[in-house]
Amino acid sequence: MQFEFEKPLSLPGAEIDLLAVGEMLVDLIAREEAGSFARVKNYRRHFGGSPANIAMNVSKLGGESALISRIGTDGLGDFLHDELLESGVEAGGIVRDPDKNTTIILVTRSRESPEFLAYRGADRCLQPDDVSAEQIVRAGLVHISTFAISAAESRRALDKVVRIARDQDRLLALDPNYRPQLWEGNFPGEEYIGELLQEVQIVKPSLDDARALFGPDSRENYIRNFHSAGCELVILTLGADGLIVSTGDEQRYYASMAEDVVDTTGAGDAFWSGFYTGIFRGRTLHRSVQLGNALAAETLKQVGAMISLPSIEDLQRKYELK
């Protein structure tokens, strides 16, 4: 696919806009700001899991989305499933695992990158049989996360997703949030992700993500490395410094729109959600990036990944998007 800033993206015909595949879990986020878990006294329960957050946000913004994931049959799983249904996301791909607890992530509250501790359960047990070609063909765009791929068992299911998406010419996007400490199995994570990038059209790494994959390097080289691996559209996020978008032929810098930062949890998911919504509504690549940037700024004002979302029209007016 040819990505150009001033042209809308052309998606294959599909019944739904987005299929997200990966983790749905409970975030327990500290109620007060703290630099480490040693100083956190209280936590609050939040809906979590990057692919699930994105699917929910897209649905709330007026898109059609579906999710494939695994959760436990416990009360936390009930909470997640109810929230998903209430948001309008298709939940036929959610498997309730009777043998594993719902995954929980402890998260510090921070104005910068938060710390997290993962207590993984059902999310890491997604099976190839949980995924069907029909689910993938129905979607115009398929989104997967590296958190799900990091577990050896669920990796086989994600391999199937990638294979079918490629064979059916679906647009495939990856959140390359690779962390070596979470990676399972003997095959090195950096090598696996490097091979996976050959199948991916859209990738949105943070500087931390890029550093985990390629080691210390410059922003320019990080972008070049992702393109060299096979990615056609690279969106390198720079935290408070904004982001760089590269089509391979052209690069554009976008300053952050955030003015008030309360909590950084979910800002990346919000960007994906606004960006995808722009694509699904026929916006140009440039305008879709602006929508993602604006929605991320709104998320930074609130605690947790799932927030009260403005309409796309309100975002456009508030941030004077053109």
C-alpha positions in Angstrom: 0.0 0.0 0.0 1.2 3.5 -0.8 1.0 5.9 2.1 0.8 9.6 1.3 0.0 12.4 3.8 -2.6 14.2 1.7 -4.5 11.2 0.5 -7.1 8.9 2.4 -6.0 5.4 3.0 -7.7 2.8 0.8 -8.9 -0.2 2.9 -10.2 -3.5 1.5 -13.9 -3.9 1.6 -15.1 -5.3 5.0 -18.0 -5.8 7.3 -16.3 -4.1 10.2 -13.6 -1.5 10.5 -11.2 -3.0 13.1 -10.3 -6.4 14.5 -8.0 -6.1 17.5 -6.3 -9.3 18.8 -4.5 -9.6 22.1 -4.8 -8.9 25.8 -7.9 -7.8 27.7 -7.1 -7.4 31.4 -7.5 -5.4 34.6 -5.2 -2.4 35.3 -4.9 -1.7 39.0 -3.6 1.9 38.8 -2.2 3.7 41.8 -4.5 6.4 43.2 -1.6 8.8 43.9 1.5 9.7 42.0 4.5 7.6 43.1 7.9 6.9 41.6 7.8 3.2 42.6 5.5 0.5 43.9 7.2 0.7 47.3 5.4 4.0 47.9 1.9 3.2 46.5 -0.8 2.7 49.1 -4.0 2.4 47.1 -5.1 1.2 43.7 -8.2 1.6 41.6 -9.5 -0.9 39.1 -9.6 0.0 35.4 -10.5 -1.8 32.2 -7.2 -2.5 30.4 -5.3 -4.2 27.7 -4.1 -2.2 24.7 -6.0 -4.0 21.9 -9.2 -4.1 24.0 -8.8 -0.3 24.8 -8.4 0.5 21.1 -11.4 -1.7 20.1 -13.6 0.0 22.8 -12.4 3.5 21.8 -13.1 3.0 18.1 -16.6 1.7 18.9 -17.3 4.7 21.2 -16.1 7.0 18.4 -18.6 5.5 16.0 -16.6 2.8 14.3 -17.3 -1.0 14.1 -14.8 -3.1 16.0 -14.3 -6.6 17.3 -11.9 -8.2 19.7 -10.3 -11.7 20.1 -8.9 -12.3 23.6 -9.0 -14.6 26.6 -10.2 -13.8 30.1 -11.0 -15.9 33.2 -14.4 -17.0 34.4 -13.9 -15.0 37.6 -15.5 -11.7 38.7 -12.8 -9.6 37.0 -13.5 -11.4 33.7 -17.2 -10.6 34.2 -16.3 -6.9 34.7 -14.3 -6.8 31.5 -16.8 -8.7 29.5 -19.7 -6.4 30.6 -17.7 -3.3 29.9 -16.8 -4.6 26.4 -20.5 -5.4 25.6 -21.6 -2.0 26.9 -19.2 -0.2 24.6 -20.7 -2.0 21.5 -17.6 -4.0 20.6 -18.3 -7.4 19.0 -17.5 -9.9 21.7 -17.9 -13.2 19.9 -14.1 -13.7 19.9 -13.8 -13.5 23.7 -13.0 -16.9 25.2 -13.7 -17.5 28.9 -10.9 -19.7 30.3 -12.1 -21.9 33.2 -8.5 -22.8 34.3 -6.8 -19.4 34.3 -7.4 -16.2 36.2 -8.0 -12.9 34.4 -4.7 -11.1 33.9 -4.0 -8.2 36.3 -1.4 -5.4 35.7 -0.3 -3.2 38.6 0.6 0.3 37.3 2.1 3.3 39.0 0.5 6.7 38.3 3.0 8.9 36.5 3.4 12.0 34.3 6.1 10.1 32.5 6.4 6.4 31.6 4.7 4.4 34.4 6.1 1.3 36.0 4.1 -1.9 35.7 4.0 -5.4 37.2 2.2 -8.1 35.2 0.4 -11.0 36.8 -0.5 -12.9 33.7 -3.3 -15.5 33.4 -5.8 -16.2 30.7 -4.5 -13.6 28.3 -1.3 -15.6 27.6 -3.2 -18.7 26.7 -4.9 -17.6 23.5 -5.1 -20.6 21.2 -5.0 -20.9 17.4 -8.5 -22.4 17.5 -9.7 -19.2 19.1 -8.9 -17.5 15.7 -10.8 -18.1 12.5 -10.1 -16.8 9.0 -13.7 -15.5 8.8 -13.1 -13.2 11.8 -10.1 -11.7 10.0 -11.6 -11.4 6.5 -14.5 -9.4 8.0 -12.2 -6.6 9.1 -10.6 -3.8 7.0 -7.7 -3.5 9.4 -6.2 -6.0 11.9 -4.3 -4.7 15.0 -2.1 -6.9 17.1 0.1 -6.2 20.2 3.6 -7.4 21.1 2.4 -8.0 24.7 0.3 -10.9 23.5 3.1 -12.2 21.3 5.5 -12.2 24.2 3.8 -15.3 25.7 4.9 -18.5 24.1 1.5 -20.1 24.1 -0.5 -17.2 22.7 2.2 -16.5 20.1 1.0 -19.4 18.1 -2.4 -17.8 17.8 -0.9 -14.5 16.8 1.2 -16.3 14.1 -2.1 -17.6 12.7 -3.6 -14.1 12.7 -0.6 -12.7 10.8 -0.6 -15.5 8.3 -4.3 -15.2 7.5 -4.1 -11.4 7.3 -1.3 -11.6 4.9 -3.0 -14.2 2.7 -6.2 -12.2 2.6 -4.6 -8.9 1.9 -5.8 -7.3 5.2 -4.0 -4.2 6.4 -2.0 -5.2 9.5 -0.8 -2.9 12.2 1.5 -3.8 15.2 2.1 -2.1 18.5 5.8 -3.0 18.9 5.8 -2.7 22.7 8.5 -5.3 23.1 10.0 -5.8 26.6 12.7 -8.5 27.0 11.6 -9.2 30.6 8.2 -10.4 29.4 9.5 -12.5 26.5 9.0 -16.3 26.8 10.7 -19.1 24.8 14.2 -19.8 23.4 13.8 -17.8 20.1 15.1 -14.3 20.8 12.4 -11.7 20.9 14.3 -9.1 18.9 14.7 -11.6 16.0 11.1 -12.7 16.1 9.8 -9.1 16.0 12.3 -8.4 13.2 10.8 -11.1 11.1 7.2 -10.1 12.0 7.9 -6.5 10.8 8.2 -7.9 7.3 4.4 -8.7 7.4 3.3 -5.4 9.0 2.3 -2.2 7.1 1.8 0.1 10.1 3.9 0.3 13.2 3.9 2.9 16.1 6.9 2.5 18.3 7.8 4.7 21.2 11.5 5.6 21.8 11.5 3.0 24.6 10.1 0.4 22.1 12.6 1.2 19.5 15.5 1.1 22.0 14.4 -2.3 23.3 14.4 -3.7 19.7 17.5 -1.9 18.2 19.5 -0.7 21.1 20.6 2.9 21.7 20.4 4.9 18.5 19.1 8.1 16.9 15.5 8.8 16.0 16.4 8.9 12.3 18.0 5.5 12.5 15.1 4.0 14.4 12.8 5.1 11.7 15.2 3.8 9.0 15.4 0.4 10.8 11.6 -0.1 10.9 11.4 0.8 7.2 14.3 -1.5 6.4 12.5 -4.3 8.2 9.5 -4.0 5.9 7.1 -1.5 7.6 5.6 1.0 5.2 4.2 3.6 7.7 6.3 4.3 10.8 4.9 6.6 13.6 7.7 7.2 16.2 6.3 8.7 19.3 8.6 11.0 21.4 6.6 11.5 24.6 6.2 15.1 25.5 8.2 16.0 22.3 5.5 14.8 20.0 5.9 12.3 17.2 7.5 11.8 13.7 5.5 10.1 10.9 7.4 8.6 8.0 6.0 7.1 4.8 9.4 6.2 3.6 9.3 9.0 1.0 8.4 11.8 3.3 8.6 12.6 7.0 6.5 15.0 9.1 7.0 16.1 12.7 3.9 16.7 14.9 4.2 18.6 18.2 2.4 17.2 21.2 -1.1 18.8 21.8 -1.0 18.0 25.5 -1.1 20.9 27.9 -2.2 19.2 31.2 -0.7 15.8 32.0 -2.2 13.8 34.8 -1.5 10.2 33.9 0.2 8.8 30.8 -1.6 5.4 30.9 -3.4 4.7 27.7 -2.2 7.7 25.7 -0.7 5.4 23.1 -3.9 3.5 22.8 -5.8 6.8 22.4 -3.5 7.8 19.6 -4.2 4.5 17.8 -7.9 5.0 18.3 -8.1 8.5 17.0 -5.8 7.6 14.1 -7.8 4.6 13.1 -11.1 6.5 13.4 -9.8 9.1 11.0 -8.8 6.3 8.5 -12.2 4.6 8.8 -13.9 7.9 8.1 -12.0 8.5 5.0 -9.7 11.2 6.4 -6.2 11.8 4.9 -3.2 10.3 6.6 -2.3 13.8 7.9 -5.7 14.5 9.4 -5.9 11.0 10.9 -2.5 11.6 12.6 -3.9 14.9 14.0 -7.0 13.2 15.4 -4.8 10.6 17.1 -2.6 13.3 18.5 -5.6 15.2 19.9 -7.2 12.2 21.4 -3.9 11.3 23.1 -3.8 14.8 24.6 -7.3 14.3 26.0 -6.3 11.0 27.6 -3.4 12.6 29.4 -5.8 14.7 31.4 -7.5 11.7 33.0 -6.4 8.6 35.0 -6.6 5.2 33.2 -6.7 4.0 29.6 -10.5 4.1 29.3 -11.7 7.7 29.6 -14.7 9.9 28.7 -14.2 10.4 25.0 -15.2 13.6 23.1 -16.7 13.2 19.6 -14.4 13.5 16.6 -16.2 16.7 15.7 -15.6 18.2 19.2 -11.9 17.2 18.9 -11.7 19.0 15.6 -13.2 22.2 17.0 -11.3 22.1 20.3 -7.9 21.6 18.7 -8.6 23.5 15.5 -7.8 20.6 13.3 -7.7 21.2 9.6 
